[in-house]
Amino acid sequence: MNKAPKILKRASTRKECRATLSGLTIDVNGYMVPCPFLKLAGYYNKAKLPMFDKNFVQTWKNNYYFRKFRQGNLHECQARAFIFSKDIKGPDPYGIKAFKKYQEKKQKN
């Protein structure tokens, strides 16, 4: 019987999303966004996104989108969750947790 790889056993603690660790992207128009993929998915209100400037550290600390993103304690890809469920806290159908469930189901059969 095959055992699940070690990385799958840590799925509940592993942060798959790189943006939750760094949490700052500057797009080609100069807007600061926590996740560029959520921007492409239409999650952010463009009018409320801050522009990159010399106060970017204060903006990163205090802006609503950045605070919400950091405080969410999100582990998998919020962009995929948003695309499929319209909720960034929803399940990521292609993330580590979903793959782990698939592997466990496959091993039972």
A tleap script that builds the chain and sets N, CA, C and O, in Angstrom:
source leaprc.protein.ff14SB
mol = sequence {
  NMET ASN LYS ALA PRO LYS ILE LEU LYS ARG
  ALA SER THR ARG LYS GLU CYS ARG ALA THR
  LEU SER GLY LEU THR ILE ASP VAL ASN GLY
  TYR MET VAL PRO CYS PRO PHE LEU LYS LEU
  ALA GLY TYR TYR ASN LYS ALA LYS LEU PRO
  MET PHE ASP LYS ASN PHE VAL GLN THR TRP
  LYS ASN ASN TYR TYR PHE ARG LYS PHE ARG
  GLN GLY ASN LEU HIE GLU CYS GLN ALA ARG
  ALA PHE ILE PHE SER LYS ASP ILE LYS GLY
  PRO ASP PRO TYR GLY ILE LYS ALA PHE LYS
  LYS TYR GLN GLU LYS LYS GLN LYS CASN
}
set mol.1.N position { 0.840 -1.185 0.000 }
set mol.1.CA position { 0.000 0.000 0.000 }
set mol.1.C position { 0.887 1.251 0.000 }
set mol.1.O position { 1.833 1.350 0.781 }
set mol.2.N position { 0.574 2.187 -0.869 }
set mol.2.CA position { 1.343 3.423 -0.960 }
set mol.2.C position { 0.969 4.376 0.158 }
set mol.2.O position { -0.204 4.501 0.510 }
set mol.3.N position { 1.948 5.035 0.705 }
set mol.3.CA position { 1.696 6.071 1.700 }
set mol.3.C position { 1.748 7.429 1.025 }
set mol.3.O position { 2.469 7.626 0.047 }
set mol.4.N position { 0.971 8.366 1.565 }
set mol.4.CA position { 0.970 9.727 1.019 }
set mol.4.C position { 2.322 10.373 1.281 }
set mol.4.O position { 2.919 10.161 2.337 }
set mol.5.N position { 2.815 11.170 0.317 }
set mol.5.CA position { 4.078 11.878 0.534 }
set mol.5.C position { 4.000 12.774 1.768 }
set mol.5.O position { 2.922 13.238 2.139 }
set mol.6.N position { 5.151 13.015 2.401 }
set mol.6.CA position { 5.208 13.832 3.619 }
set mol.6.C position { 4.576 15.201 3.431 }
set mol.6.O position { 3.912 15.707 4.335 }
set mol.7.N position { 4.775 15.803 2.269 }
set mol.7.CA position { 4.258 17.155 2.054 }
set mol.7.C position { 2.740 17.184 2.175 }
set mol.7.O position { 2.173 18.193 2.594 }
set mol.8.N position { 2.078 16.091 1.813 }
set mol.8.CA position { 0.629 16.052 1.915 }
set mol.8.C position { 0.178 15.912 3.366 }
set mol.8.O position { -0.910 16.367 3.717 }
set mol.9.N position { 0.974 15.308 4.191 }
set mol.9.CA position { 0.619 15.144 5.598 }
set mol.9.C position { 0.625 16.481 6.325 }
set mol.9.O position { -0.058 16.637 7.337 }
set mol.10.N position { 1.381 17.439 5.826 }
set mol.10.CA position { 1.456 18.761 6.448 }
set mol.10.C position { 0.525 19.757 5.770 }
set mol.10.O position { 0.697 20.963 5.944 }
set mol.11.N position { -0.451 19.292 5.008 }
set mol.11.CA position { -1.296 20.182 4.213 }
set mol.11.C position { -2.040 21.213 5.043 }
set mol.11.O position { -2.322 22.305 4.551 }
set mol.12.N position { -2.364 20.895 6.287 }
set mol.12.CA position { -3.124 21.853 7.082 }
set mol.12.C position { -2.251 23.004 7.589 }
set mol.12.O position { -2.783 24.045 7.973 }
set mol.13.N position { -0.943 22.844 7.599 }
set mol.13.CA position { -0.071 23.904 8.100 }
set mol.13.C position { 0.761 24.553 7.010 }
set mol.13.O position { 1.300 25.639 7.227 }
set mol.14.N position { 0.882 23.951 5.880 }
set mol.14.CA position { 1.733 24.466 4.813 }
set mol.14.C position { 1.049 25.628 4.110 }
set mol.14.O position { -0.128 25.536 3.763 }
set mol.15.N position { 1.766 26.708 3.898 }
set mol.15.CA position { 1.224 27.834 3.154 }
set mol.15.C position { 1.603 27.682 1.696 }
set mol.15.O position { 2.751 27.894 1.303 }
set mol.16.N position { 0.615 27.311 0.907 }
set mol.16.CA position { 0.828 27.111 -0.517 }
set mol.16.C position { 0.928 28.455 -1.244 }
set mol.16.O position { 1.599 28.566 -2.270 }
set mol.17.N position { 0.266 29.457 -0.710 }
set mol.17.CA position { 0.204 30.760 -1.357 }
set mol.17.C position { 1.417 31.608 -1.003 }
set mol.17.O position { 1.651 31.905 0.168 }
set mol.18.N position { 2.173 31.989 -1.991 }
set mol.18.CA position { 3.356 32.837 -1.770 }
set mol.18.C position { 2.946 34.257 -1.400 }
set mol.18.O position { 3.672 34.941 -0.679 }
set mol.19.N position { 1.809 34.701 -1.877 }
set mol.19.CA position { 1.388 36.077 -1.610 }
set mol.19.C position { 1.086 36.314 -0.141 }
set mol.19.O position { 1.227 37.444 0.329 }
set mol.20.N position { 0.675 35.290 0.606 }
set mol.20.CA position { 0.420 35.491 2.034 }
set mol.20.C position { 1.717 35.688 2.801 }
set mol.20.O position { 1.706 36.207 3.917 }
set mol.21.N position { 2.829 35.282 2.215 }
set mol.21.CA position { 4.118 35.476 2.871 }
set mol.21.C position { 4.715 36.834 2.549 }
set mol.21.O position { 5.227 37.514 3.439 }
set mol.22.N position { 4.652 37.242 1.272 }
set mol.22.CA position { 5.214 38.541 0.905 }
set mol.22.C position { 4.123 39.599 0.835 }
set mol.22.O position { 4.285 40.701 1.360 }
set mol.23.N position { 3.013 39.266 0.187 }
set mol.23.CA position { 1.839 40.106 0.196 }
set mol.23.C position { 1.941 41.460 -0.466 }
set mol.23.O position { 1.228 42.381 -0.069 }
set mol.24.N position { 2.800 41.621 -1.464 }
set mol.24.CA position { 2.860 42.898 -2.167 }
set mol.24.C position { 3.333 42.681 -3.601 }
set mol.24.O position { 4.413 42.145 -3.851 }
set mol.25.N position { 2.505 43.107 -4.514 }
set mol.25.CA position { 2.862 43.099 -5.924 }
set mol.25.C position { 2.541 44.493 -6.465 }
set mol.25.O position { 1.524 45.088 -6.107 }
set mol.26.N position { 3.398 44.994 -7.311 }
set mol.26.CA position { 3.145 46.270 -7.969 }
set mol.26.C position { 2.860 45.945 -9.423 }
set mol.26.O position { 3.722 45.429 -10.135 }
set mol.27.N position { 1.649 46.248 -9.858 }
set mol.27.CA position { 1.297 45.903 -11.239 }
set mol.27.C position { 1.899 46.905 -12.223 }
set mol.27.O position { 2.537 47.876 -11.816 }
set mol.28.N position { 1.699 46.670 -13.495 }
set mol.28.CA position { 2.333 47.503 -14.530 }
set mol.28.C position { 1.816 48.943 -14.534 }
set mol.28.O position { 2.451 49.829 -15.106 }
set mol.29.N position { 0.670 49.177 -13.900 }
set mol.29.CA position { 0.122 50.529 -13.819 }
set mol.29.C position { 0.510 51.251 -12.532 }
set mol.29.O position { 0.111 52.396 -12.315 }
set mol.30.N position { 1.290 50.580 -11.675 }
set mol.30.CA position { 1.751 51.197 -10.439 }
set mol.30.C position { 0.866 50.953 -9.233 }
set mol.30.O position { 1.122 51.503 -8.162 }
set mol.31.N position { -0.184 50.130 -9.383 }
set mol.31.CA position { -1.051 49.813 -8.250 }
set mol.31.C position { -0.410 48.724 -7.391 }
set mol.31.O position { 0.233 47.805 -7.899 }
set mol.32.N position { -0.600 48.849 -6.082 }
set mol.32.CA position { -0.128 47.832 -5.145 }
set mol.32.C position { -1.274 46.848 -4.908 }
set mol.32.O position { -2.393 47.257 -4.601 }
set mol.33.N position { -0.997 45.566 -5.049 }
set mol.33.CA position { -2.006 44.530 -4.790 }
set mol.33.C position { -1.371 43.396 -3.992 }
set mol.33.O position { -0.201 43.078 -4.204 }
set mol.34.N position { -2.125 42.777 -3.072 }
set mol.34.CA position { -1.585 41.627 -2.356 }
set mol.34.C position { -1.359 40.434 -3.282 }
set mol.34.O position { -0.336 39.757 -3.177 }
set mol.35.N position { -2.295 40.170 -4.180 }
set mol.35.CA position { -2.204 39.013 -5.076 }
set mol.35.C position { -2.574 39.422 -6.499 }
set mol.35.O position { -3.699 39.860 -6.735 }
set mol.36.N position { -1.659 39.288 -7.441 }
set mol.36.CA position { -1.964 39.691 -8.818 }
set mol.36.C position { -3.044 38.822 -9.466 }
set mol.36.O position { -3.755 39.284 -10.358 }
set mol.37.N position { -3.170 37.575 -9.026 }
set mol.37.CA position { -4.163 36.682 -9.618 }
set mol.37.C position { -5.573 37.027 -9.152 }
set mol.37.O position { -6.531 36.877 -9.910 }
set mol.38.N position { -5.707 37.489 -7.904 }
set mol.38.CA position { -7.010 37.968 -7.447 }
set mol.38.C position { -7.407 39.229 -8.206 }
set mol.38.O position { -8.587 39.458 -8.472 }
set mol.39.N position { -6.427 40.035 -8.547 }
set mol.39.CA position { -6.722 41.244 -9.335 }
set mol.39.C position { -7.268 40.842 -10.696 }
set mol.39.O position { -8.262 41.399 -11.162 }
set mol.40.N position { -6.618 39.875 -11.330 }
set mol.40.CA position { -7.083 39.411 -12.641 }
set mol.40.C position { -8.463 38.762 -12.561 }
set mol.40.O position { -9.235 38.820 -13.517 }
set mol.41.N position { -8.771 38.142 -11.418 }
set mol.41.CA position { -10.070 37.486 -11.231 }
set mol.41.C position { -11.179 38.484 -10.906 }
set mol.41.O position { -12.351 38.111 -10.842 }
set mol.42.N position { -10.812 39.759 -10.699 }
set mol.42.CA position { -11.805 40.796 -10.443 }
set mol.42.C position { -12.197 40.958 -8.989 }
set mol.42.O position { -13.254 41.516 -8.695 }
set mol.43.N position { -11.375 40.485 -8.083 }
set mol.43.CA position { -11.701 40.568 -6.657 }
set mol.43.C position { -11.572 41.987 -6.106 }
set mol.43.O position { -12.396 42.408 -5.294 }
set mol.44.N position { -10.571 42.713 -6.526 }
set mol.44.CA position { -10.303 44.047 -5.975 }
set mol.44.C position { -11.092 45.120 -6.690 }
set mol.44.O position { -11.335 45.029 -7.893 }
set mol.45.N position { -11.497 46.153 -5.936 }
set mol.45.CA position { -12.094 47.344 -6.508 }
set mol.45.C position { -10.930 48.237 -6.918 }
set mol.45.O position { -10.238 48.782 -6.059 }
set mol.46.N position { -10.709 48.393 -8.210 }
set mol.46.CA position { -9.550 49.134 -8.716 }
set mol.46.C position { -9.472 50.553 -8.148 }
set mol.46.O position { -8.382 51.073 -7.912 }
set mol.47.N position { -10.619 51.166 -7.933 }
set mol.47.CA position { -10.630 52.540 -7.409 }
set mol.47.C position { -10.073 52.610 -5.980 }
set mol.47.O position { -9.634 53.674 -5.543 }
set mol.48.N position { -10.087 51.489 -5.253 }
set mol.48.CA position { -9.607 51.478 -3.865 }
set mol.48.C position { -8.195 50.934 -3.722 }
set mol.48.O position { -7.660 50.896 -2.614 }
set mol.49.N position { -7.587 50.514 -4.815 }
set mol.49.CA position { -6.213 50.016 -4.742 }
set mol.49.C position { -5.246 51.189 -4.625 }
set mol.49.O position { -5.386 52.178 -5.346 }
set mol.50.N position { -4.275 51.093 -3.733 }
set mol.50.CA position { -3.325 52.198 -3.579 }
set mol.50.C position { -2.257 52.185 -4.669 }
set mol.50.O position { -1.900 51.138 -5.208 }
set mol.51.N position { -1.771 53.356 -4.967 }
set mol.51.CA position { -0.650 53.477 -5.907 }
set mol.51.C position { 0.653 53.317 -5.129 }
set mol.51.O position { 0.739 53.696 -3.961 }
set mol.52.N position { 1.653 52.760 -5.778 }
set mol.52.CA position { 2.966 52.633 -5.165 }
set mol.52.C position { 3.588 54.017 -5.056 }
set mol.52.O position { 3.624 54.768 -6.031 }
set mol.53.N position { 4.079 54.350 -3.868 }
set mol.53.CA position { 4.769 55.622 -3.665 }
set mol.53.C position { 5.771 55.462 -2.526 }
set mol.53.O position { 6.008 54.349 -2.056 }
set mol.54.N position { 6.356 56.563 -2.086 }
set mol.54.CA position { 7.387 56.476 -1.053 }
set mol.54.C position { 6.831 56.020 0.295 }
set mol.54.O position { 7.606 55.620 1.163 }
set mol.55.N position { 5.527 56.067 0.494 }
set mol.55.CA position { 4.894 55.633 1.741 }
set mol.55.C position { 4.349 54.209 1.641 }
set mol.55.O position { 3.426 53.844 2.368 }
set mol.56.N position { 4.914 53.415 0.752 }
set mol.56.CA position { 4.343 52.090 0.500 }
set mol.56.C position { 4.343 51.181 1.731 }
set mol.56.O position { 3.458 50.334 1.856 }
set mol.57.N position { 5.309 51.332 2.643 }
set mol.57.CA position { 5.338 50.487 3.846 }
set mol.57.C position { 4.130 50.798 4.725 }
set mol.57.O position { 3.465 49.883 5.211 }
set mol.58.N position { 3.847 52.075 4.930 }
set mol.58.CA position { 2.664 52.462 5.709 }
set mol.58.C position { 1.385 51.998 5.009 }
set mol.58.O position { 0.450 51.530 5.658 }
set mol.59.N position { 1.352 52.129 3.711 }
set mol.59.CA position { 0.194 51.669 2.953 }
set mol.59.C position { 0.018 50.173 3.132 }
set mol.59.O position { -1.095 49.704 3.373 }
set mol.60.N position { 1.101 49.421 3.018 }
set mol.60.CA position { 1.048 47.971 3.179 }
set mol.60.C position { 0.531 47.600 4.569 }
set mol.60.O position { -0.232 46.645 4.707 }
set mol.61.N position { 0.934 48.338 5.589 }
set mol.61.CA position { 0.509 48.040 6.961 }
set mol.61.C position { -0.954 48.402 7.214 }
set mol.61.O position { -1.637 47.716 7.975 }
set mol.62.N position { -1.443 49.477 6.582 }
set mol.62.CA position { -2.744 50.032 6.958 }
set mol.62.C position { -3.872 49.856 5.946 }
set mol.62.O position { -5.038 49.994 6.316 }
set mol.63.N position { -3.577 49.563 4.711 }
set mol.63.CA position { -4.615 49.456 3.689 }
set mol.63.C position { -5.536 48.263 3.965 }
set mol.63.O position { -5.082 47.191 4.364 }
set mol.64.N position { -6.814 48.468 3.748 }
set mol.64.CA position { -7.835 47.443 4.007 }
set mol.64.C position { -7.507 46.115 3.330 }
set mol.64.O position { -7.522 45.074 3.986 }
set mol.65.N position { -7.213 46.132 2.040 }
set mol.65.CA position { -6.962 44.887 1.304 }
set mol.65.C position { -5.744 44.128 1.853 }
set mol.65.O position { -5.778 42.904 1.984 }
set mol.66.N position { -4.701 44.843 2.164 }
set mol.66.CA position { -3.498 44.189 2.670 }
set mol.66.C position { -3.724 43.614 4.076 }
set mol.66.O position { -3.285 42.504 4.376 }
set mol.67.N position { -4.407 44.376 4.926 }
set mol.67.CA position { -4.698 43.872 6.277 }
set mol.67.C position { -5.586 42.640 6.214 }
set mol.67.O position { -5.321 41.644 6.887 }
set mol.68.N position { -6.635 42.705 5.410 }
set mol.68.CA position { -7.569 41.575 5.273 }
set mol.68.C position { -6.831 40.340 4.759 }
set mol.68.O position { -7.076 39.227 5.223 }
set mol.69.N position { -5.953 40.537 3.824 }
set mol.69.CA position { -5.206 39.430 3.237 }
set mol.69.C position { -4.294 38.768 4.269 }
set mol.69.O position { -4.236 37.542 4.361 }
set mol.70.N position { -3.589 39.584 5.039 }
set mol.70.CA position { -2.673 39.036 6.052 }
set mol.70.C position { -3.419 38.396 7.216 }
set mol.70.O position { -2.972 37.375 7.739 }
set mol.71.N position { -4.532 38.962 7.629 }
set mol.71.CA position { -5.270 38.468 8.785 }
set mol.71.C position { -6.121 37.258 8.471 }
set mol.71.O position { -6.623 36.605 9.386 }
set mol.72.N position { -6.294 36.948 7.211 }
set mol.72.CA position { -7.164 35.852 6.826 }
set mol.72.C position { -6.652 34.472 7.182 }
set mol.72.O position { -7.419 33.510 7.169 }
set mol.73.N position { -5.361 34.352 7.503 }
set mol.73.CA position { -4.750 33.059 7.810 }
set mol.73.C position { -5.094 32.044 6.723 }
set mol.73.O position { -5.495 30.915 7.009 }
set mol.74.N position { -4.932 32.459 5.500 }
set mol.74.CA position { -5.283 31.626 4.354 }
set mol.74.C position { -4.082 30.796 3.933 }
set mol.74.O position { -2.954 31.289 3.919 }
set mol.75.N position { -4.323 29.547 3.594 }
set mol.75.CA position { -3.219 28.640 3.301 }
set mol.75.C position { -3.113 28.270 1.822 }
set mol.75.O position { -2.007 28.094 1.312 }
set mol.76.N position { -4.213 28.152 1.146 }
set mol.76.CA position { -4.148 27.742 -0.250 }
set mol.76.C position { -4.388 28.938 -1.153 }
set mol.76.O position { -4.432 30.073 -0.679 }
set mol.77.N position { -4.541 28.701 -2.429 }
set mol.77.CA position { -4.652 29.780 -3.403 }
set mol.77.C position { -6.026 30.458 -3.319 }
set mol.77.O position { -7.051 29.866 -3.658 }
set mol.78.N position { -6.015 31.712 -2.860 }
set mol.78.CA position { -7.262 32.445 -2.742 }
set mol.78.C position { -7.849 32.798 -4.109 }
set mol.78.O position { -9.066 32.916 -4.248 }
set mol.79.N position { -7.008 32.965 -5.097 }
set mol.79.CA position { -7.508 33.290 -6.435 }
set mol.79.C position { -8.321 32.126 -6.993 }
set mol.79.O position { -9.413 32.335 -7.521 }
set mol.80.N position { -7.805 30.903 -6.883 }
set mol.80.CA position { -8.578 29.743 -7.356 }
set mol.80.C position { -9.850 29.577 -6.543 }
set mol.80.O position { -10.903 29.270 -7.102 }
set mol.81.N position { -9.770 29.775 -5.226 }
set mol.81.CA position { -10.967 29.678 -4.390 }
set mol.81.C position { -12.002 30.703 -4.842 }
set mol.81.O position { -13.184 30.380 -4.959 }
set mol.82.N position { -11.569 31.936 -5.098 }
set mol.82.CA position { -12.476 32.998 -5.524 }
set mol.82.C position { -13.081 32.688 -6.896 }
set mol.82.O position { -14.274 32.903 -7.110 }
set mol.83.N position { -12.280 32.195 -7.805 }
set mol.83.CA position { -12.777 31.890 -9.146 }
set mol.83.C position { -13.863 30.820 -9.102 }
set mol.83.O position { -14.862 30.918 -9.815 }
set mol.84.N position { -13.670 29.799 -8.267 }
set mol.84.CA position { -14.616 28.684 -8.237 }
set mol.84.C position { -15.769 28.875 -7.263 }
set mol.84.O position { -16.849 28.328 -7.491 }
set mol.85.N position { -15.576 29.642 -6.170 }
set mol.85.CA position { -16.645 29.752 -5.175 }
set mol.85.C position { -17.059 31.197 -4.888 }
set mol.85.O position { -17.998 31.425 -4.125 }
set mol.86.N position { -16.380 32.164 -5.480 }
set mol.86.CA position { -16.617 33.595 -5.227 }
set mol.86.C position { -16.350 33.973 -3.772 }
set mol.86.O position { -16.905 34.946 -3.261 }
set mol.87.N position { -15.483 33.184 -3.105 }
set mol.87.CA position { -15.122 33.429 -1.714 }
set mol.87.C position { -13.646 33.094 -1.548 }
set mol.87.O position { -13.240 31.963 -1.812 }
set mol.88.N position { -12.822 34.074 -1.109 }
set mol.88.CA position { -11.390 33.785 -0.973 }
set mol.88.C position { -11.101 32.805 0.147 }
set mol.88.O position { -10.015 32.227 0.195 }
set mol.89.N position { -12.054 32.609 1.048 }
set mol.89.CA position { -11.883 31.612 2.103 }
set mol.89.C position { -12.506 30.268 1.718 }
set mol.89.O position { -12.519 29.328 2.513 }
set mol.90.N position { -13.013 30.193 0.510 }
set mol.90.CA position { -13.595 28.947 0.029 }
set mol.90.C position { -12.521 27.908 -0.272 }
set mol.90.O position { -11.328 28.197 -0.187 }
set mol.91.N position { -12.945 26.711 -0.622 }
set mol.91.CA position { -11.974 25.652 -0.912 }
set mol.91.C position { -11.255 25.894 -2.241 }
set mol.91.O position { -11.843 26.384 -3.206 }
set mol.92.N position { -10.005 25.548 -2.263 }
set mol.92.CA position { -9.203 25.604 -3.485 }
set mol.92.C position { -9.299 24.214 -4.119 }
set mol.92.O position { -8.694 23.269 -3.611 }
set mol.93.N position { -10.046 24.070 -5.218 }
set mol.93.CA position { -10.258 22.731 -5.778 }
set mol.93.C position { -9.000 22.080 -6.350 }
set mol.93.O position { -9.000 20.879 -6.619 }
set mol.94.N position { -7.949 22.837 -6.537 }
set mol.94.CA position { -6.708 22.280 -7.074 }
set mol.94.C position { -5.546 22.409 -6.094 }
set mol.94.O position { -4.388 22.269 -6.487 }
set mol.95.N position { -5.841 22.671 -4.837 }
set mol.95.CA position { -4.805 22.847 -3.834 }
set mol.95.C position { -4.359 21.540 -3.202 }
set mol.95.O position { -4.821 20.457 -3.560 }
set mol.96.N position { -3.456 21.677 -2.260 }
set mol.96.CA position { -2.872 20.529 -1.557 }
set mol.96.C position { -3.945 19.724 -0.829 }
set mol.96.O position { -3.917 18.494 -0.872 }
set mol.97.N position { -4.887 20.387 -0.164 }
set mol.97.CA position { -5.928 19.669 0.575 }
set mol.97.C position { -6.793 18.834 -0.358 }
set mol.97.O position { -7.116 17.687 -0.047 }
set mol.98.N position { -7.169 19.400 -1.499 }
set mol.98.CA position { -7.971 18.662 -2.469 }
set mol.98.C position { -7.190 17.474 -3.026 }
set mol.98.O position { -7.750 16.393 -3.213 }
set mol.99.N position { -5.910 17.672 -3.289 }
set mol.99.CA position { -5.087 16.579 -3.798 }
set mol.99.C position { -4.938 15.484 -2.758 }
set mol.99.O position { -4.949 14.298 -3.089 }
set mol.100.N position { -4.799 15.882 -1.497 }
set mol.100.CA position { -4.681 14.910 -0.407 }
set mol.100.C position { -5.951 14.051 -0.321 }
set mol.100.O position { -5.861 12.833 -0.170 }
set mol.101.N position { -7.124 14.674 -0.415 }
set mol.101.CA position { -8.385 13.925 -0.401 }
set mol.101.C position { -8.446 12.957 -1.575 }
set mol.101.O position { -8.871 11.812 -1.424 }
set mol.102.N position { -8.019 13.423 -2.741 }
set mol.102.CA position { -7.991 12.570 -3.933 }
set mol.102.C position { -7.095 11.350 -3.714 }
set mol.102.O position { -7.477 10.227 -4.044 }
set mol.103.N position { -5.896 11.577 -3.152 }
set mol.103.CA position { -4.950 10.476 -2.899 }
set mol.103.C position { -5.527 9.470 -1.912 }
set mol.103.O position { -5.410 8.261 -2.112 }
set mol.104.N position { -6.150 9.967 -0.849 }
set mol.104.CA position { -6.724 9.080 0.165 }
set mol.104.C position { -7.866 8.254 -0.424 }
set mol.104.O position { -7.977 7.058 -0.153 }
set mol.105.N position { -8.708 8.891 -1.226 }
set mol.105.CA position { -9.810 8.171 -1.872 }
set mol.105.C position { -9.286 7.132 -2.846 }
set mol.105.O position { -9.828 6.030 -2.934 }
set mol.106.N position { -8.237 7.477 -3.575 }
set mol.106.CA position { -7.633 6.574 -4.547 }
set mol.106.C position { -7.037 5.344 -3.838 }
set mol.106.O position { -7.135 4.230 -4.351 }
set mol.107.N position { -6.428 5.544 -2.672 }
set mol.107.CA position { -5.812 4.436 -1.937 }
set mol.107.C position { -6.859 3.483 -1.360 }
set mol.107.O position { -6.591 2.293 -1.201 }
set mol.108.N position { -8.042 3.996 -1.047 }
set mol.108.CA position { -9.114 3.140 -0.499 }
set mol.108.C position { -9.696 2.224 -1.568 }
set mol.108.O position { -10.183 1.134 -1.271 }
set mol.109.N position { -9.639 2.678 -2.806 }
set mol.109.CA position { -10.234 1.884 -3.903 }
set mol.109.C position { -9.301 0.852 -4.415 }
set mol.109.O position { -9.648 0.106 -5.331 }
savepdb mol mol.pdb
quit
